[in-house]
C-alpha cells in the first residue's frame, strides 16, 4: 500500500514569499506528494539577479518551466535562456544560478524531485533577510546546506 496524501485539491500548500520584487509561491510540498516533489512558481522583476550564491543540489533534480518573460540560467558555466513553453532540467550536482537580464518581468514554474526542498528554506531565508542588509554569508551557506544545496565556492580574488 502507498503512503497517504495529506489533502487532495489544488494548491494545497499555497504560501507566498516576497523579497525585493521577487515572489515565490509554493503550490505543493513534499507532504502533499508523499515526498515525490515540491512545486513552486516564482516571478522575478526585470534586471534582477538571484540574491543567493550559485549552488548545486545534492539531493534532488530541479526542473524549471518558463511561463512569462525569459530568465538566463547559468548551469555549469553555460548560459541557457528559458522562456515561455521551455523546460530546463538541472541535474543533481550541476552548479547553477539565474538572472532576469531582460526589461520585462519573468515567471517560471519549478519542480523539485524528490521533494526535499520546500517552503521551510524560504522561511529561513526570509528570517535572515529581515535583519536588514545582505544576509550573513556563513548563515546563508548553513541554511542552504540544511536544505540540500551546496553553495559554490567563489573564485579566489586576483
C-alpha positions, -999 to 999 in steps of 0.1 A, spaced: 0 0 0 13 35 -8 15 64 16 -14 87 23 -16 121 8 -24 148 34 -51 165 14 -64 164 -21 -71 196 -40 -54 224 -59 -26 245 -45 -29 226 -12 2 242 3 -1 277 -11 23 301 6 38 333 -8 73 347 -2 83 382 -13 117 399 -13 129 429 -33 104 423 -61 109 385 -62 79 364 -55 79 327 -47 46 309 -45 46 273 -32 18 252 -47 27 217 -35 52 204 -9 67 171 -1 39 163 24 13 168 -4 31 143 -27 43 116 -4 78 130 -8 79 128 -45 80 165 -54 77 202 -44 63 227 -69 65 264 -68 63 293 -92 85 324 -90 84 358 -105 114 380 -110 113 417 -119 133 430 -149 171 433 -144 171 411 -113 197 386 -102 191 358 -76 202 371 -42 219 339 -31 251 324 -44 254 299 -72 249 264 -58 243 228 -66 217 204 -53 229 171 -39 196 155 -30 172 164 -59 168 173 -95 153 207 -103 132 214 -134 122 249 -144 95 257 -170 91 292 -185 57 308 -181 63 345 -189 94 365 -199 129 349 -201 154 340 -174 190 333 -180 201 302 -161 239 296 -158 244 259 -154 280 246 -151 292 279 -166 269 277 -196 241 302 -201 207 288 -211 177 311 -219 144 297 -206 113 314 -220 76 306 -222 70 269 -231 106 259 -225 118 235 -198 153 230 -183 163 201 -161 191 209 -137 206 176 -126 220 169 -91 255 182 -88 252 209 -115 262 244 -103 236 269 -112 221 303 -107 197 326 -126 191 362 -136 165 382 -154 186 402 -177 157 415 -197 135 446 -195 103 426 -187 93 406 -156 96 368 -158 77 339 -143 88 303 -141 75 271 -126 99 249 -106 95 212 -98 119 197 -72 121 159 -72 122 142 -48 105 169 -27 135 175 -4 135 213 -6 103 232 4 90 264 19 110 259 51 141 270 32 124 303 21 111 309 57 146 307 70 160 329 42 132 355 50 144 354 86 180 360 76 169 389 53 147 405 80 178 417 98 183 442 71 212 444 46 227 414 29 225 382 48 255 369 67 272 346 41 281 319 67 245 318 80 232 317 44 255 288 35 245 269 66 208 274 57 214 262 21 232 231 33 203 222 56 180 222 26 201 201 2 220 228 -15 258 232 -17 269 268 -22 295 273 -49 329 284 -37 337 318 -52 369 320 -73 399 334 -55 404 372 -58 433 382 -80 
